[in-house]
Amino acid sequence: MASSAATFRGGYSGALLAPFRYLAYLMLLLAGLLLAAWVIDAFLVFKIWPEGMQLLEAAIVTTAAAVDGSFGISLFRAQAVVWGKGLYHALFVASAIEQIITADPQQLTPFDQTVQRFFVSMLPALQVTMLATKLYGLRMALWLSAILPMALGYAVGMIDGLVERSIRRYSGGRESATLYHRAKYAIAGAVGLWLFIFVCLPIPLELQWGSWVAAGVVGILARLQGKYYKKYV
């Protein structure tokens, strides 16, 4: 008979470390989205937009104005400006990048002067990343504030799908592990795509309508997932 430790993947240590592993995955996801936002914003500013950083600054102003709206969870919505400023402070103020750029070269050590010249040589790109970071923090908080429609869509779709599963179970219908798993992965893909679009693309987006569209897609996929869940579980 297998020991109780066998019920955990990797033993007790694996079970205890699992939350930290998922936290690391989440941090990597957020860092990847921020990097994608930097690259996309830089491409738009330097290659596509004739106005350059003016449109990026306008996107920040427009997004900040949405904080005063009524849609979404107020707890997250109210923290949007704080998240944007906090992320900017963590990356560019706490790391002393901003201070080095604006410092008097005569008051810096030779090494710091070299670092300052390097940063000044790439100042336009740094300015884009600074603006993109503020926009990223703002939109991440707003996206989280609008997560309830997706949760509602998932719940309604799953309940309807499980009802279909019960009917199928008693009528001898077939199950499909392929459809179940594809629907499950498609839900993650739909949520991830909506997160990427809203957080990484510095274009005007209607959060409320986008959230309800995403909720509808998630609901349909959740219904499919629940409908083809194993009959005899």
KAQUIBEL-V117097 format. One record per residue. N is the residue number from 1. RES is the residue in one small letter. PHI is phi in radians with two decimals (* if undefined). Layout:
N_RES_PHI + N_RES_PHI
This chain:
1_m_* + 2_a_-1.21 + 3_s_-1.23 + 4_s_-1.13 + 5_a_-1.14 + 6_a_-1.22 + 7_t_-1.24 + 8_f_-1.79 + 9_r_-1.27 + 10_g_1.46 + 11_g_1.40 + 12_y_-1.14 + 13_s_-1.10 + 14_g_-1.13 + 15_a_-1.16 + 16_l_-1.25 + 17_l_-1.54 + 18_a_-0.99 + 19_p_-1.04 + 20_f_-1.20 + 21_r_-1.15 + 22_y_-1.16 + 23_l_-1.12 + 24_a_-1.13 + 25_y_-1.08 + 26_l_-1.12 + 27_m_-1.12 + 28_l_-1.13 + 29_l_-1.09 + 30_l_-1.14 + 31_a_-1.14 + 32_g_-1.12 + 33_l_-1.14 + 34_l_-1.13 + 35_l_-1.10 + 36_a_-1.10 + 37_a_-1.10 + 38_w_-1.04 + 39_v_-1.13 + 40_i_-1.13 + 41_d_-1.12 + 42_a_-1.12 + 43_f_-1.10 + 44_l_-1.16 + 45_v_-1.18 + 46_f_-1.59 + 47_k_-2.09 + 48_i_-1.95 + 49_w_-1.41 + 50_p_-1.14 + 51_e_-1.37 + 52_g_1.15 + 53_m_-1.30 + 54_q_-1.09 + 55_l_-1.19 + 56_l_-1.18 + 57_e_-1.12 + 58_a_-1.12 + 59_a_-1.11 + 60_i_-1.13 + 61_v_-1.10 + 62_t_-1.12 + 63_t_-1.18 + 64_a_-1.10 + 65_a_-1.16 + 66_a_-1.22 + 67_v_-1.08 + 68_d_-1.47 + 69_g_-1.27 + 70_s_-1.82 + 71_f_-1.54 + 72_g_1.81 + 73_i_-1.27 + 74_s_-1.10 + 75_l_-1.05 + 76_f_-1.34 + 77_r_-1.08 + 78_a_-1.23 + 79_q_-1.63 + 80_a_-1.06 + 81_v_-1.12 + 82_v_-1.11 + 83_w_-1.14 + 84_g_-1.10 + 85_k_-1.20 + 86_g_-1.14 + 87_l_-1.16 + 88_y_-1.09 + 89_h_-1.10 + 90_a_-1.13 + 91_l_-1.57 + 92_f_-2.11 + 93_v_-1.73 + 94_a_-1.10 + 95_s_-1.45 + 96_a_1.25 + 97_i_-1.12 + 98_e_-1.10 + 99_q_-1.14 + 100_i_-1.16 + 101_i_-1.12 + 102_t_-1.60 + 103_a_-1.31 + 104_d_-1.28 + 105_p_-1.00 + 106_q_-1.20 + 107_q_-1.69 + 108_l_-1.82 + 109_t_-1.28 + 110_p_-0.95 + 111_f_-1.13 + 112_d_-1.14 + 113_q_-1.13 + 114_t_-1.12 + 115_v_-1.12 + 116_q_-1.09 + 117_r_-1.07 + 118_f_-1.11 + 119_f_-1.15 + 120_v_-1.13 + 121_s_-1.12 + 122_m_-2.04 + 123_l_-1.05 + 124_p_-1.01 + 125_a_-1.15 + 126_l_-1.13 + 127_q_-1.10 + 128_v_-1.13 + 129_t_-1.13 + 130_m_-1.14 + 131_l_-1.15 + 132_a_-1.10 + 133_t_-1.15 + 134_k_-1.09 + 135_l_-1.13 + 136_y_-1.06 + 137_g_-1.09 + 138_l_-1.05 + 139_r_-1.28 + 140_m_-1.12 + 141_a_-1.14 + 142_l_-1.17 + 143_w_-1.10 + 144_l_-1.14 + 145_s_-1.17 + 146_a_-1.85 + 147_i_-1.45 + 148_l_-1.07 + 149_p_-1.02 + 150_m_-1.17 + 151_a_-1.11 + 152_l_-1.14 + 153_g_-1.07 + 154_y_-1.12 + 155_a_-1.11 + 156_v_-1.13 + 157_g_-1.11 + 158_m_-1.18 + 159_i_-1.09 + 160_d_-1.10 + 161_g_-1.16 + 162_l_-1.21 + 163_v_-1.12 + 164_e_-1.07 + 165_r_-1.10 + 166_s_-1.10 + 167_i_-1.09 + 168_r_-1.14 + 169_r_-1.13 + 170_y_-1.52 + 171_s_-1.79 + 172_g_1.32 + 173_g_-1.24 + 174_r_-1.56 + 175_e_-1.90 + 176_s_-2.53 + 177_a_-1.14 + 178_t_-1.12 + 179_l_-1.13 + 180_y_-1.04 + 181_h_-1.24 + 182_r_-1.13 + 183_a_-1.14 + 184_k_-1.10 + 185_y_-1.24 + 186_a_-1.17 + 187_i_-1.08 + 188_a_-1.07 + 189_g_-1.17 + 190_a_-1.16 + 191_v_-1.14 + 192_g_-1.12 + 193_l_-1.16 + 194_w_-1.12 + 195_l_-1.09 + 196_f_-1.08 + 197_i_-1.08 + 198_f_-1.29 + 199_v_-1.49 + 200_c_-1.72 + 201_l_-1.70 + 202_p_-1.46 + 203_i_-2.07 + 204_p_-1.08 + 205_l_-2.36 + 206_e_-1.57 + 207_l_-1.08 + 208_q_-1.11 + 209_w_-1.17 + 210_g_-1.08 + 211_s_-1.16 + 212_w_-1.26 + 213_v_-1.12 + 214_a_-1.07 + 215_a_-1.12 + 216_g_-1.12 + 217_v_-1.11 + 218_v_-1.10 + 219_g_-1.09 + 220_i_-1.11 + 221_l_-1.21 + 222_a_-1.16 + 223_r_-1.09 + 224_l_-1.13 + 225_q_-1.12 + 226_g_-1.17 + 227_k_-1.12 + 228_y_-1.83 + 229_y_-1.17 + 230_k_-0.94 + 231_k_-1.15 + 232_y_-1.86 + 233_v_-1.67
